[in-house]
C-alpha cells in the first residue's frame, strides 16, 4: 500500500497560523476538533505552542431569543470594530449540533458583508456528542483565533437554554440581546439568563418600534434593581440600538470598552479568566478520563453488558458506573 499524505507538523502549522494564513487557522481548528485518537497528541502540541500567544482579546458572549436579530447585530458590530482597526472572530455554540451531529451554517450565510472581510473569521460550532463537547472545542478555538491575531472574539449562542451558561463561562462579557416589548416580554425571559448579563441591549429600535424599544429599556432598567449583578464593580447598563440601520452600535462598543477597562483595572477580568481556566482543567480531566475509559479494550467488552442491564432495570446506573471504573483501574487504567 502506498503511504498516505504527509501530515503537517504542529510547529509548521503554528508558524503559518501566526503568520496570518487563514487556511492554516482552519486546519488547526479541524485538528483540535478531531476525535481521532491519532490526532490527540499533535493537537495537544499545537495548543501548547500557541497558548502563550493567546489571551490578548476581549471575549464577548452574545445571546438572544430567535428573531432578535443576532446575526445582523454581530455583523454591524463586527464591521464597526474592523473599521477601528480590530480583527474579529465569530464563533458559535450551538446545542442543536450536539443533538444532531451537525452545525448550523445559516448565521454565516446571513453575515454576508462581514464574512467577506479579511479582518473577520466566522466559524460555526463543531459537531459534538454533548453541549459540553461543543463548548470544549469552542474554548480551544478561542485560543487559536487569538494566537492568529484576532483581538475581538464573539461567541454566539445559536440556541437557547443551557448554552447561555456555557458561553458565559467562555467569555469576559456576556451581552443579552432583547426585543422591544418590556412588561410581558420581561416575564418570558428566564431570570437566570438575565443574571448572567453584563450588558443588555434592546435591538430593533427603529421605525414604529423605536418608542417601544425605549420603553422596554426603561422596564429592564427597573427590573435590574431587583437582581444581583455578576460583579459589584459593574452596574449592568441597558442600551438600545438598530442593528439594521447601524444606529447605537457605537454606544454598545463603547460599553464593552468601559467594561473591559473597569474589570482589568480591578483585576477581576484576569481573576475571572483564571477561574474559567481552573474549571476548564477539571472539565478536560473528566473528558479525558471518559475517552480513555471508552478506548480501553477490557472496558469495551463490559460496556455493552452493563448498558443492557441498566436498560432492563436490572442494575442501577450508579452501581454500573462504579463497576466500569473499578474494572478500568484494575485491568487497564493502572497499566
C-alpha positions as CSV (number, residue, x, y, z in Angstrom):
1,X,0.0,0.0,0.0
2,X,1.2,3.5,-0.7
3,X,1.9,6.0,2.0
4,X,-0.8,8.5,2.9
5,X,-0.3,12.2,2.7
6,X,2.3,13.6,4.9
7,X,0.7,15.5,7.8
8,X,2.0,18.9,8.7
9,X,3.9,19.1,12.0
10,X,2.3,21.1,14.8
11,X,5.3,23.5,14.7
12,X,4.9,24.2,11.0
13,X,1.1,24.7,11.4
14,X,1.7,27.1,14.4
15,X,4.2,29.2,12.3
16,X,1.8,29.5,9.4
17,X,-1.1,30.4,11.7
18,X,0.9,33.1,13.5
19,X,1.9,34.5,10.0
20,X,-1.8,35.1,9.3
21,X,-2.5,32.1,7.0
22,X,-6.3,31.6,7.2
23,X,-6.1,28.1,5.8
24,X,-3.7,27.2,8.5
25,X,-6.1,28.5,11.1
26,X,-8.8,26.4,9.6
27,X,-6.6,23.3,9.6
28,X,-5.6,24.0,13.2
29,X,-9.2,24.2,14.3
30,X,-10.1,21.0,12.4
31,X,-7.1,19.3,14.2
32,X,-8.2,20.3,17.7
33,X,-11.8,19.4,17.0
34,X,-10.8,15.9,15.8
35,X,-11.9,12.9,17.9
36,X,-9.4,10.6,16.2
37,X,-7.0,9.2,18.8
38,X,-4.1,9.7,16.5
39,X,-4.8,13.5,16.4
40,X,-4.8,13.9,20.1
41,X,-1.0,14.3,20.6
42,X,-0.4,16.7,17.7
43,X,-3.4,18.8,18.8
44,X,-2.1,19.0,22.3
45,X,1.3,20.0,21.0
46,X,-0.2,22.7,18.8
47,X,-2.2,24.1,21.7
48,X,1.0,24.0,23.8
49,X,2.9,26.1,21.2
50,X,0.1,28.6,20.7
51,X,-1.4,29.1,24.2
52,X,1.3,31.6,25.3
53,X,0.2,33.8,22.3
54,X,-3.4,33.8,23.3
55,X,-5.4,36.0,25.7
56,X,-4.9,39.4,24.0
57,X,-8.6,39.9,23.1
58,X,-11.9,40.9,24.6
59,X,-14.1,37.8,24.6
60,X,-17.8,38.8,24.2
61,X,-20.6,36.3,24.6
62,X,-23.9,37.2,22.8
63,X,-27.3,35.6,23.3
64,X,-30.8,36.3,22.4
65,X,-34.1,34.6,21.5
66,X,-34.7,33.6,17.9
67,X,-35.8,36.6,15.8
68,X,-33.9,39.2,18.0
69,X,-31.5,39.9,15.1
70,X,-28.3,38.4,16.4
71,X,-26.7,37.9,13.0
72,X,-27.5,41.4,11.9
73,X,-26.3,42.8,15.2
74,X,-23.0,40.8,15.1
75,X,-22.4,41.8,11.5
76,X,-23.0,45.5,12.3
77,X,-20.8,45.4,15.4
78,X,-18.1,43.4,13.6
79,X,-17.9,45.9,10.7
80,X,-17.7,48.8,13.2
81,X,-14.8,47.4,15.1
82,X,-13.0,46.3,12.0
83,X,-13.3,49.9,10.9
84,X,-11.4,50.9,14.0
85,X,-8.5,48.6,13.2
86,X,-9.5,45.4,15.0
87,X,-9.8,41.8,13.8
88,X,-13.0,39.9,14.7
89,X,-13.6,36.2,15.1
90,X,-17.2,35.0,15.4
91,X,-17.7,31.5,16.9
92,X,-21.0,29.8,17.5
93,X,-22.0,27.5,20.4
94,X,-24.9,25.5,19.0
95,X,-26.7,23.0,21.2
96,X,-28.6,21.6,18.2
97,X,-25.3,20.4,16.7
98,X,-24.7,18.5,19.9
99,X,-28.0,16.7,19.3
100,X,-27.9,16.2,15.6
101,X,-24.2,15.9,15.0
102,X,-24.3,18.8,12.5
103,X,-23.8,22.6,12.8
104,X,-26.0,25.5,11.7
105,X,-24.5,27.4,8.8
106,X,-27.3,29.9,8.5
107,X,-25.7,32.7,10.5
108,X,-22.5,32.5,8.4
109,X,-24.6,32.9,5.2
110,X,-26.5,35.8,6.7
111,X,-23.4,37.7,7.7
112,X,-22.6,38.4,4.1
113,X,-20.6,41.6,4.3
114,X,-18.7,40.5,7.4
115,X,-17.8,37.1,6.0
116,X,-16.1,38.8,3.0
117,X,-13.8,40.9,5.2
118,X,-10.2,39.7,5.5
119,X,-10.2,41.0,9.1
120,X,-13.1,38.7,10.0
121,X,-13.2,35.0,10.7
122,X,-16.6,33.2,11.1
123,X,-16.7,29.6,12.4
124,X,-19.9,27.6,13.1
125,X,-19.9,25.3,16.0
126,X,-18.4,21.8,15.6
127,X,-20.4,18.6,15.8
128,X,-20.3,17.1,19.3
129,X,-21.9,14.4,21.4
130,X,-22.9,16.9,24.2
131,X,-23.1,20.6,24.6
132,X,-20.1,20.3,26.8
133,X,-18.2,18.8,23.9
134,X,-19.2,21.8,21.7
135,X,-18.1,24.2,24.4
136,X,-14.8,22.3,24.8
137,X,-13.9,22.8,21.2
138,X,-15.0,26.4,21.3
139,X,-12.6,27.1,24.2
140,X,-9.7,25.7,22.1
141,X,-10.8,27.7,19.0
142,X,-10.8,30.9,21.1
143,X,-7.1,30.2,21.9
144,X,-6.3,29.6,18.2
145,X,-8.0,32.7,16.8
146,X,-6.3,34.8,19.5
147,X,-2.9,33.4,18.6
148,X,-3.8,34.2,14.9
149,X,-4.2,37.9,15.9
150,X,-7.9,38.3,16.3
151,X,-8.4,40.7,19.1
152,X,-12.2,40.7,19.4
153,X,-13.7,37.3,19.8
154,X,-17.5,37.0,19.7
155,X,-19.0,33.7,20.9
156,X,-22.6,33.4,19.9
157,X,-25.3,31.1,21.2
158,X,-27.3,29.8,18.3
159,X,-29.9,28.1,20.6
160,X,-31.3,29.0,23.9
161,X,-31.2,27.3,27.4
162,X,-28.1,25.6,28.8
163,X,-25.9,27.2,26.1
164,X,-26.0,30.6,27.8
165,X,-24.2,29.3,30.9
166,X,-21.6,27.6,28.7
167,X,-21.0,30.8,26.8
168,X,-20.8,32.9,29.9
169,X,-18.0,30.6,31.1
170,X,-16.1,31.1,27.8
171,X,-16.1,34.9,27.7
172,X,-15.2,38.0,29.6
173,X,-18.5,39.8,29.0
174,X,-22.0,38.4,28.4
175,X,-24.3,40.5,26.2
176,X,-28.0,39.8,26.2
177,X,-29.9,41.0,23.1
178,X,-33.6,41.6,23.6
179,X,-36.6,42.6,21.5
180,X,-38.8,45.7,22.1
181,X,-41.7,44.9,24.3
182,X,-40.9,45.2,28.0
183,X,-43.6,44.3,30.6
184,X,-44.9,40.9,29.5
185,X,-41.8,40.4,27.4
186,X,-39.7,40.6,30.6
187,X,-41.8,37.8,32.1
188,X,-40.8,35.4,29.4
189,X,-37.1,35.8,30.0
190,X,-35.5,33.4,32.4
191,X,-34.2,35.2,35.5
192,X,-31.0,33.1,35.4
193,X,-30.2,34.3,31.9
194,X,-30.7,38.0,32.8
195,X,-28.5,37.5,35.9
196,X,-25.7,36.3,33.6
197,X,-25.8,39.6,31.6
198,X,-23.1,42.3,31.9
199,X,-24.7,44.4,29.2
200,X,-28.3,44.3,28.0
201,X,-29.2,45.7,24.5
202,X,-32.7,46.2,23.1
203,X,-32.4,45.7,19.3
204,X,-34.8,46.8,16.5
205,X,-35.1,50.3,17.9
206,X,-36.2,51.7,14.6
207,X,-39.3,52.8,12.7
208,X,-42.5,52.2,14.6
209,X,-40.7,50.1,17.2
210,X,-38.3,52.9,18.3
211,X,-40.6,54.2,21.1
212,X,-41.4,50.6,22.2
213,X,-37.7,49.9,22.4
214,X,-37.1,52.8,24.7
215,X,-40.0,51.8,26.9
216,X,-38.6,48.3,27.1
217,X,-35.2,49.5,28.0
218,X,-36.7,51.6,30.9
219,X,-38.6,48.5,32.1
220,X,-35.4,46.4,32.0
221,X,-33.5,49.0,34.0
222,X,-36.2,49.0,36.6
223,X,-36.2,45.2,36.8
224,X,-32.4,45.1,37.2
225,X,-32.7,46.9,40.5
226,X,-34.1,43.6,42.0
227,X,-31.3,41.4,40.6
228,X,-27.8,41.0,41.9
229,X,-25.2,41.9,39.2
230,X,-22.4,39.5,38.4
231,X,-19.8,42.0,39.7
232,X,-20.1,44.5,42.4
233,X,-17.8,46.8,40.4
234,X,-20.2,47.0,37.4
235,X,-23.8,48.2,37.1
236,X,-25.4,46.4,34.2
237,X,-26.3,49.1,31.6
238,X,-29.3,48.8,29.2
239,X,-28.9,50.3,25.7
240,X,-31.0,50.4,22.6
241,X,-29.8,50.0,19.0
242,X,-30.9,49.4,15.5
243,X,-28.6,46.8,14.1
244,X,-30.4,47.0,10.7
245,X,-29.7,50.8,10.4
246,X,-26.4,50.7,12.4
247,X,-27.6,53.2,15.0
248,X,-26.5,52.7,18.6
249,X,-23.9,50.1,17.8
250,X,-21.1,52.5,18.6
251,X,-22.6,53.0,22.1
252,X,-22.7,49.2,22.6
253,X,-19.0,49.0,21.6
254,X,-18.2,51.9,24.0
255,X,-19.9,50.0,26.8
256,X,-17.8,46.9,26.0
257,X,-14.7,49.0,26.2
258,X,-15.8,50.5,29.5
259,X,-16.4,47.1,31.0
260,X,-13.0,45.8,29.9
261,X,-11.3,48.9,31.3
262,X,-13.1,48.6,34.7
263,X,-12.6,44.9,35.1
264,X,-9.0,45.0,34.0
265,X,-8.2,47.8,36.4
266,X,-9.8,46.0,39.3
267,X,-8.1,42.7,38.4
268,X,-11.5,41.0,38.1
269,X,-11.0,40.2,34.4
270,X,-7.9,38.2,34.9
271,X,-9.3,36.6,38.1
272,X,-12.4,35.5,36.1
273,X,-10.2,34.0,33.3
274,X,-8.2,32.2,35.9
275,X,-11.3,30.7,37.4
276,X,-12.5,29.7,34.0
277,X,-9.2,28.0,33.3
278,X,-9.5,26.0,36.5
279,X,-13.0,24.9,35.6
280,X,-11.7,24.0,32.1
281,X,-8.9,21.9,33.7
282,X,-11.5,19.7,35.6
283,X,-13.8,19.6,32.6
284,X,-10.9,18.4,30.4
285,X,-9.9,15.9,33.1
286,X,-13.4,14.4,33.0
287,X,-13.5,14.3,29.2
288,X,-10.1,12.6,29.0
289,X,-10.9,10.0,31.6
290,X,-14.2,9.1,29.8
291,X,-12.3,8.9,26.5
292,X,-9.6,6.7,27.9
293,X,-12.2,4.5,29.6
294,X,-14.2,4.0,26.4
295,X,-11.0,3.2,24.4
296,X,-9.9,0.5,26.9
297,X,-10.4,-2.9,25.3
298,X,-11.2,-4.6,28.6
299,X,-13.8,-2.0,29.5
300,X,-15.3,-2.1,26.0
301,X,-16.1,-5.8,26.4
302,X,-18.0,-5.0,29.6
303,X,-19.8,-1.8,28.5
304,X,-22.5,-3.4,26.3
305,X,-23.3,-5.9,29.0
306,X,-23.8,-3.2,31.6
307,X,-25.7,-0.9,29.2
308,X,-28.1,-3.7,28.6
309,X,-28.5,-4.4,32.3
310,X,-29.2,-0.7,33.0
311,X,-31.7,-0.5,30.1
312,X,-33.5,-3.5,31.5
313,X,-33.6,-2.1,35.0
314,X,-31.5,-5.0,36.4
315,X,-28.9,-2.7,37.9
316,X,-28.8,1.0,38.8
317,X,-26.6,3.3,36.6
318,X,-24.7,4.4,39.7
319,X,-23.6,0.8,40.5
320,X,-22.9,0.0,36.8
321,X,-20.7,3.2,36.6
322,X,-18.8,2.1,39.7
323,X,-18.2,-1.3,38.2
324,X,-16.9,0.2,34.9
325,X,-14.5,2.5,36.7
326,X,-13.3,-0.3,39.0
327,X,-12.7,-2.6,36.0
328,X,-10.8,0.2,34.2
329,X,-8.4,0.8,37.1
330,X,-7.9,-2.9,37.8
331,X,-7.3,-4.1,34.3
332,X,-6.5,-1.0,32.1
333,X,-6.0,2.3,33.9
334,X,-3.0,1.3,36.0
335,X,-1.0,-0.5,33.3
